[in-house]
Amino acid sequence: MDTLECIYTRRSIRKYVDIPVEWELVGRVVEAGTLAPTAGNLQEFRFIVVTDESKRKAIAEASLQQYWMEQAPVIIVACAETKRPKQFYGLRGERLYTIQNVAAGCENMLLAAHHYGLGACWVGAFDEVALKRILSIPDYARPHAIITLGYPDEVVPMPQKYKIENLVYLQRYHNRIKNIHTVLGVFSPNIAAAVAATKHAIDKHAASFVEKIKHTVSTMKDKMKSRHGKYKH
């Protein structure tokens, strides 16, 4: 899918199929996160990939008992090392730039996941102290976000959104733009058309997802048969 379609059709997924995600796809998603822009190109974000079942359960518990997170076969914890941003930019670098940089990386990973037919969800509610203990995160690093990752077991419709004319101003705060769709050439001013386009993209994604699951299951079965035959004697 192209970039705009990926942005328009991405959704937060909280239900996952009990199928592991190929390491190649996990790598591509994480790599997309590392390609996000950072202040001064410091690249202080660090991403912890978690597949261990006991740790995933502990992370779900530390995330204010959001037990649905356990279903995701992969959990990515996005952290930031604070020393260098503070050294270069002071308190603003430590408390703001690190958050912005990690957030940019997280959005990249969400979009990459959707592009590859995976589901993902950004989680920000968690006990930071508990999470640092579970993953042995040092004092000079801080976890900012958790991303669950896996093959989706739900199709989520577009949530309610504010109208763009209530969110975008011109030249100064509160200066709303009249005829914003004409002035800015905003894509798809017709809500019905936007909904139809989203539905079409979801249907197309769902069909490709089913084929992907079938292929994955078939491949896993073949590998299991191959290993069984190899060690049979």
N, C-alpha and C positions, 0 to 999 in steps of 0.2 A: 504494500500500500504506500501511497505517497505521504509526504510529511503532514499536510493539512488533514487528510483523511485520518491519519493516526491520531492527531490531536483531537479531532472532533469526535472520534468513536472510542477513545480510551475511557475505561471505567474502573472504579475501585472494585476489585473482586475479593470476596470473602469466603467463597466456597470452592474447593479444589478436588479434582479427581485424584484418586489414590494411585498415581503413576509418577515415578521419579522423573525429574527434568534432566535431559542430557547435559553433561558437563560442558560441552561445546556451547550450548545456548546460555548456560549460566555465565560462562566466560565472556560471551558477547555482550550480555546485559551489563555485567560489571565493568567491562571495558568502556561501554558507552558512558557509564558514570564517571570514569576517570578522564574523559574527554571534555568535561564541562569546564567553563571558564572559571578562573579563580583570581582574586585580587593579587596583583603583583606576580601572577603565575606561580604562587607558592605551592599550590597543589597539596594542601595540608589535610585533605580528606583521606580517610582510611576506611575500607569496607571489609567487614568480617562476614564471610559466607558460612552459614551454619546449616548442616544437614543432620547432625546427630539428634536422634529422637528425644533423648532425655533433656538435652539442652533446649530444643524447641519447646518442649513442655514447660521448662523453667522460664523461658522467655515469655511465653504466653501468660504464665502466672504473674511474672513481674510486670506485664503490660496490663495491670489492673484487671486480672482474671479474664482476659479476652481469649477464651479457650478455642474459638474458631481458628486462631492462628496456628494451632497444632496441626491442622489439616494440610497446611502448605509444606511441601517436601523441602523447600529451601527458604531460609530466612536470611536476609542481608541487613546487618546492623551498620549504619553509616555514622562514622565518628569524625572528629576533627582534632588534630594536634594543635594546641593553642600557643605554644612557645614562640614560633616564628612569626605568626600574625601579630602577636603582641609586641615582639621585638621591632617589627617594621612599622606597625600602624598604631601602637599603643592600645588603650582600652577599647577603642572602636574596632580595631582589628580583632581583638580577642572575643568581644561580645557580639559583634555584628557581622564582620566579614566572614568569620568561620561559619556562621549560620547560613549566610547567603550562599557561600561556596558549596556547602554540603547539600543545601536545598537544590541548587542547580544540578548537582550530580544525581540526586534522587529523581528529579523530573526526567533527566536523560534515561535513567534506568527504567522508569515506568513506561516511557514511550518505546524504548527498545524491546521491552517485554511484550508489549502489545503488538509490535511489528512482527515478532517471531511467533505469534499465536499463543503467548502465555498470558496468564492473569497475574495481577500484582495489586498490592494495596499499601499505601503509605500510612504508617502508624506512628503517632507522636505521643500517645499517652502511655507512660511507663515509669516505673520506679528506677531512677537513674542509678542509685547506689546499688540496688539489687542487680541490675543489668551489668554494671561494671564488675561486680563480683563473679557473676556467672561466666563472663567472657574474659576475665583477667585483664580488663582495660586499665592501663596505668593512669596515674594521677594527672599526667600532662596531656591526656586525651579525654575527650568528652563525647558520649553518644548523643546524637541529635535526632536520629530517626531510625525506624525499623521498616523494612519492606518485605512483605511476604510474597513468595513467588511459586507458581505452579501452573498446571493446566487447569483452566477454569471449568467449574461445574455449574455455572449459571450465566445467563445473559442479562445484563443490567441495563435498563432503559436510561435515557438521558435524564438526569435529575433536574429539578426546577432551577432555572437560572435567572438572575436579574437581567433586565433589558440593558443593552450596551449603552444606551443614552443616559442611564443612571450611574454609569461607572466611569465614563470617559468625559474629561473636561478639556477646554481649549484655552490656552495661554495662562489661565489662573484657576485656582480651586473654585468649585461650584459654578463655573461658567460653562453651562451645558451647551451642546452643539445642536442647533436646529437642523433638521433634515440630515441627521448624522450619516445615514446610509448613502446619501448623495455626496456629501462633503468628503467622507473618508472612503467611500467605495467599499463599505463593509460587506463581507461575503454573506450571501444568503439572507437578505432582509425578510424574505418570506418564511415565516415560521413553519408553515405546512410543508414547504419544500425542504427546509432543514430537517424536519422530522422524518420525511420520506427518505432523504439521503442517508440519514443515520440508520434507519431501519434496513435499508438496502445493504449498507456496510456491515451491519450486525449479522444479517442473514448470510451474507457471503463469508463472513468470518466464521460463523457457526458451521457452515458446510465444510470449510477447509479444516476446521478444528476436529470434526468427526473423522475425516480422512487421516489427520495427523495422529489421532488416538489409535485408530485401527493399525496404522503403520508401526507405531511405537510398540503396541501390544504384540504384533506379529514378530517384530525384531527381537523383543525380549524373550518370546517363546523359543525362537530359533537359537538364541544364545544359550538358553537353559538346556535345550536338547543337545546342543553341541558340547557343552560342559559335561552333561550327564554321560554322553557317549565316550568322552575323552577319559573320564575317570572311572568308568564302569569296570574295567579290568585292572 
